[in-house]
């Protein structure tokens, strides 16, 4: 398994930001105790630095998940429908990440 870099994460963020047509103020990668990522109402995306130790598809899932919160702020039906649209295997990725931490929001 190849380690991914911060640059890889930023490229993915750029790709998905354009795909989803969302405005992101800042992307930060830092240590987080209970979450893989978060999204503020001001458009700041924070990603857990542990994502750098996982295959890139998990980082991509967290990025898409957080960016979608800029469109839909909750985890309701519409949010999940969008996840299925962009990442049809999102549930599998979510389950894998949940084995390591109790929540991803």
C-alpha positions as CSV (number, residue, x, y, z in Angstrom):
1,X,0.0,0.0,0.0
2,X,1.5,3.3,-1.1
3,X,1.3,6.2,1.4
4,X,-0.6,9.2,0.0
5,X,0.7,12.7,0.4
6,X,-0.9,16.0,1.4
7,X,-0.6,17.0,-2.2
8,X,-2.6,13.9,-3.3
9,X,-5.3,15.0,-0.8
10,X,-5.3,18.6,-2.1
11,X,-5.6,17.3,-5.7
12,X,-8.6,15.2,-4.8
13,X,-10.2,18.1,-3.0
14,X,-9.8,20.3,-6.0
15,X,-11.2,17.6,-8.3
16,X,-14.3,17.1,-6.2
17,X,-14.8,20.8,-5.4
18,X,-15.1,21.4,-9.2
19,X,-17.3,18.3,-9.7
20,X,-19.7,19.2,-6.9
21,X,-19.5,22.9,-7.7
22,X,-18.9,23.9,-4.1
23,X,-17.0,26.8,-2.6
24,X,-14.3,25.8,-0.1
25,X,-12.6,28.5,2.0
26,X,-9.8,26.3,3.4
27,X,-8.7,22.7,3.6
28,X,-6.7,21.6,6.6
29,X,-5.2,18.2,7.5
30,X,-4.5,17.7,11.2
31,X,-4.8,15.2,14.1
32,X,-8.4,14.4,15.0
33,X,-9.4,12.1,17.8
34,X,-12.9,10.9,16.9
35,X,-13.6,11.9,13.3
36,X,-12.2,11.3,9.8
37,X,-13.3,14.8,8.7
38,X,-15.5,17.8,9.4
39,X,-17.0,20.6,7.5
40,X,-17.8,24.0,9.0
41,X,-20.7,26.2,7.8
42,X,-18.0,28.7,6.7
43,X,-16.6,26.2,4.2
44,X,-13.6,25.0,6.1
45,X,-12.9,21.3,5.5
46,X,-10.8,19.5,8.2
47,X,-9.4,16.1,7.4
48,X,-7.8,13.6,9.8
49,X,-4.1,13.2,9.1
50,X,-4.5,9.4,9.6
51,X,-6.1,9.3,6.1
52,X,-2.6,9.7,4.8
53,X,-1.9,6.1,6.1
54,X,-4.9,4.6,4.2
55,X,-5.5,3.7,0.6
56,X,-6.5,6.8,-1.4
57,X,-10.1,5.7,-1.9
58,X,-10.8,6.2,1.8
59,X,-9.5,9.7,1.7
60,X,-11.6,10.3,-1.4
61,X,-14.7,9.1,0.4
62,X,-14.2,11.4,3.4
63,X,-13.5,14.3,1.0
64,X,-16.7,13.7,-1.0
65,X,-18.6,13.2,2.3
66,X,-17.4,16.5,3.7
67,X,-17.8,18.5,0.5
68,X,-21.4,17.2,0.2
69,X,-22.1,18.8,3.5
70,X,-21.7,22.1,1.8
71,X,-24.8,21.2,-0.2
72,X,-26.7,19.1,2.3
73,X,-25.8,19.8,6.0
74,X,-27.3,16.5,7.4
75,X,-27.1,12.8,6.7
76,X,-30.6,12.4,5.4
77,X,-32.0,10.6,2.4
78,X,-30.9,13.3,-0.1
79,X,-27.4,13.3,1.3
80,X,-27.1,9.5,1.0
81,X,-28.6,9.6,-2.6
82,X,-25.8,12.1,-3.6
83,X,-23.2,9.8,-2.0
84,X,-24.5,6.8,-4.0
85,X,-24.5,9.0,-7.2
86,X,-20.9,10.0,-6.8
87,X,-19.4,7.0,-4.9
88,X,-21.6,3.9,-5.4
89,X,-19.4,1.9,-3.0
90,X,-19.5,4.5,-0.2
91,X,-21.1,2.2,2.3
92,X,-18.3,-0.3,2.1
93,X,-15.7,2.5,2.6
94,X,-17.8,3.9,5.5
95,X,-17.9,0.5,7.2
96,X,-14.2,0.1,6.9
97,X,-13.5,3.5,8.5
98,X,-16.1,2.9,11.2
99,X,-14.0,-0.1,12.5
100,X,-11.4,2.4,13.5
101,X,-13.5,5.3,14.9
102,X,-17.1,5.5,16.0
103,X,-18.2,8.5,13.9
104,X,-17.6,10.2,10.6
105,X,-19.4,13.5,10.2
